[in-house]
Amino acid sequence: MSLITTTSKIDRLAQLTAKTETASGASLWREAMRRMRASKMAIIGAVIIAGFVLLAIIGPWIAPYGPTEQTWRGEVFSNRGEFVGARAENWFGLDHLGRDLFSRMLVGARQTLLVGVVSMLIGLLIGALVGIVSGAAATLGGKAGRRVDDAIMRVTDILLALPSLLLAVSVAAVMGQSLTTVMIAVGVVQIPVFARLLRGSMLAQGGSDYVLAARSLGIRKRRIVLTQILPNSLSPVIVQATLSLATAIIEAAALSYLGLGNPDPAVPEWGVMLSQAQRFFDNEPMMSMYPAVGIVITALGFTLLGEAMREALDPKLRG
């Protein structure tokens, strides 16, 4: 995806919430929630996410076996391509070490959710901080502030121009192999997205009547930014956070697949499970299919909900 396309989509999302009231006087966010409740896409996404979160919470307690127990090690001979498929006591079969795949999928859901949420929060918090500084400088900083904004945005554009997975792999390769590395690497990729989005939303709000009124009353610029502009600029950031969770889960799985994830094979995580299973795909493809399908469905849930939120906020689609 080109830099122009990426930045235009981010800026478009920022502009969707520039108007705080609809023609009927209802708040934009309230109108968006009404549209989402009637959206099949939003409902399906919400159901998938709710199921995934519930699985991540209760998975370790309902797993029939421990994720590291090699109870059936003597029944699996990976060097000869002999595996055990689904059966009554092992619903998903066994992996190459004789561990129950169903139990590892249940326990791994929590680890996968943790990686996605932490990665998104890293990008959100740091990106929001950068966006606030840039947006405040451009909106109320005068000529000097615009220079600061230009400098920050040029760095942001450079990061956005880099392929996200390539940037994540570069960061992970420098920091070394670990679960923390994966979360930081994926989080770094999200920083410029949130920074540009919040900055664009703040610029859209900067020309509003309530900002002009506050300035005419002599209210300090910092207070205007923190109490007036910033709270009204967060809606598109919430939408992007939902979409970024899907991206974070996929990119974290990709890093784990490339061997940059958690080096401890005893800790189940869907991306690591997929990486371990690739060697045995010809003999036991289902060992790869289970974590792959879990990653795809989870990412689909966050994407559906995020896209539904984006459409609900688009004034062109309002009746």
N, C-alpha and C positions, 0 to 999 in steps of 0.2 A: 504494500500500500504506500502511495507516494506521500511525501510530507504535506503537500497542499491538500490532499484529500483528508488526511488525518486531522490537521489543524482546522480545516473547515467544518468537519463534523463536531469537533470539540467546541468551536466557537458557536456553531448552530445550537448545540445543546445549552450553552450559556445564555443565549438570547431568548430561549423559550420561556424563561421565567422573569424576563425583564419587566413585564407587566404584572402587577400584583393583584389586579382585580379583573374579573370578566365583566361583560356588558351587563349581566344581571346583578352585579354587585357581590356575588359569591367569591370567596378567595380562590385563587388559582389552584392551590394545593387541594382544597376541598373538592373542587370540580374534577381534578385529576383522580382523586380517590373514588369518586362516584363512577367515572368512566372505567376505572380498573375493576371495580366490582362487577361490571357488566361485561368484562373482557374475558373470553375463554382462555386466551393466551396467558393472561395474568393469573387466572385461577389454576391452570395446569402448572405453571411455574411455581406458584406458591405451595401447591400440594407436594410437588417434587422436593422443594427445599425443606418443607416441614418434615417430610419423611426422612430426608437425609440427616437433618439436625437431630431428630428423635433417635435415629439409628446410631448416630455418633455419641449420643448421651448414654443410651442404655445398652449399646452393643457389647461392651466388655462384660456386662452382667448377665446377658442372655446367651452369650456364646457357649455352646455345649462343651467345648474343650479349650484348653489353654492355647494361645497362639504359637507357643514355642514347643509344645509337646510333640515329640516324634514317636508317638505310640505305635504307628504302623510302619516304622522305618523298614522292617523286614519284608514288607509287601511291595515296596517300590524299588525298582532297579533302573535308575535313570541312565546308567551307562549302556544298558541293553535296550533302552526305549520302552521299558515296561512300567506302566503307570496304572493307578487305580482311579476309575471314573466315579461318577455319582452313584451312591448306593444308600441304603436305609440309614446307616450310622454316620455316613459322610455325604451330606446332601450335594456338595460341590466336588466331591472327590478329594484326592490327596495331592500335595505338591511333591517336588522332587526329593524332599527330605522326610516324607511320610507325615506331614502336618496337615491338619484338617483345614481345607481351603475356606469353608463356610465360616468357621470361627475366625480365621485371619481376615476375611472380608469385613466381618462385623467389627472387630477391634481396629482394623485399619481405617474405618470410616472416620473415627475420631481424629486420627493422625492427619488424614487428608483434609478434614475441615480445619484443623488447627493451622496447618500450613497455609491454606487459602486465606483464612481470616487474618492471621498475623501478617502475611505478606501484603494484603490489602490495607491493613491499618498502618503499616510502615509507609506505604506510598501515600495514603490519605493524609496522615499527620504531617509528614515532611513536605509533601506537595502543597497542602493547604497553607502551611506556614510561608512557603515561597510565594504562593499565589496571593496571600494577604499582603505581603510586603510589596509585591509588584503591582497589585491592584490599587493599594492605597497610594503608592508613589505616583501612579499614572493618573489617579482620580483627583487627588488633593495635593499632590507634591509640587505642582508648578513645573517650571522648566527643568530644574534639577531632578525632580521626581520622575519626569518622563525619560531622562537619561538613564536613571537607575532601572526603570521598567524596560527600556530597550535592551540594556545589557543582560538582564535576567532572561528576557524572552529569547534573545539570540542563543543563549546556552540551552534553554529549553527546546528550541527548534532543532538544535544539533542533536540532542538526545532523542527527540521524536523522529528524526531522520534515520536513526539507526534501527535495524530490525530488532524487535523486542527480544526474541529468543537469542539472537547473537549477543545482545548486550547482557542478558542474564547469564549466558554461558561464560562470557568474559569475566564478569564479576565473580561468579562461582569458581572459575578456574584460578583466579587470583587468591581468593580466600581459603580454598581448600574444601575437601569433601566433608560435609556435615549437614544435618537438618537445618541448623541455624543459617548456614550459608545459603541454602535454597530459599529460605524465607527472605533473607536480606536481598539476594539477587533478584528475586521476583518483585520485591517491594521497590527496589531502585527503578525498575522498568516503569512502575506506575507513577512515580513522582512527577515527571514532566506533564503527564496527562492531567492529574489533579491540579497542578500548578496553573497550567494554561486555562483550564476550565473555570477555576474559581476566579482567576484574574479577569477573564472575559465576562463572567457574571457580575463582578463588582463594577466593571466599566459600564455595563448596561444599566446598573442601578445608580451609577454616579450622577447621571443627568436627571434623576427623578425630582419631582417637585419637593418631596419631603427633605431631600438632601440640600436643595437650594434654600429651603426655608430654614433649615438648621444652620447653614452657613451665614445666612442673613441675620440670624439671632446671635451670632458670635460664639456659637458652641465650638469647643476645641476640635480640631481635625481628628485627633486620635479617638475622641469619644464618638464622633460621627461615624468613623469607620467601624468601631467595635460594637456600637449599639444600634446603628441604623443600616449601614450598607451591608455589613457582613451577615447579619441574621437573615436578610432578605435575599442573599446570594447563595444560600446553601442547598436549595432544592435540586439543581442539576448535579451537585456534588453527590447527593444521596443516590440519585439515579446511576451515576457513574460508578459509585461504590458497589452497587449490585452487579453491574456488568463486569467490573474488575474482579469480583470474586470468581466468576467463571473463567476469566483469563488467567487468574493466579493459579487456580487448580490445574488447568491444562499445562501451563508453563512449568509449574512445580513437578508435575508428572513427567514432563519432557526432560527436565534436568535429572530427575531420578533415573529415567530410562537411559540417559547418556552416562550414567555412573557417577553423577555429581551429588547424589542424594545422601541419605543417612547411611553410613558405612556399616551400621549394626544390622545384620540380616534378621536378627531376632525381633526387631521392632517392625511390625507390619504397617505398611503404608502402600496405598494402591499403586503409586508410581514405581516404588521399589519392587513390589510384587510383579508388576508388568515387566520390569527390567530382568528380574530373575527368571521369568517364565519364557523369555524370548528364545533361549537356547533349546527349549524342548517343544517349540511350536509344531514341528513336523510330526512328533509322536503324540503330543497331548495339547492340541490347540485350545481346549477349554480352559486350561490353566492361565492362558493369556486373555481369553475372552472375558472372564468374570471381572477382573479389575478394569479392563478397558471399557466395558459396558458401564460399570459403575462411574467411571470418570466422565464418560460422555453424557450419561443421563443427568448427573449432578450439574455439569456445566450447562447443559440444556435448560435445566430448571432456572438457574440464575440468569441465563440469557433471555429466556422467555419473560421472566418477571421484569428484568431491566428494560427490554424493548417495549413491553406494555406500559411501563412508567414513562418512557420517552414519548411514546405516541400519545399518552394521556395528557402530556404537557404541551404538545404541539398545537398551537392555535389554529393551524390550517385544517386540523381534523376535528375540531369542535363543531357540534351541530348548533 
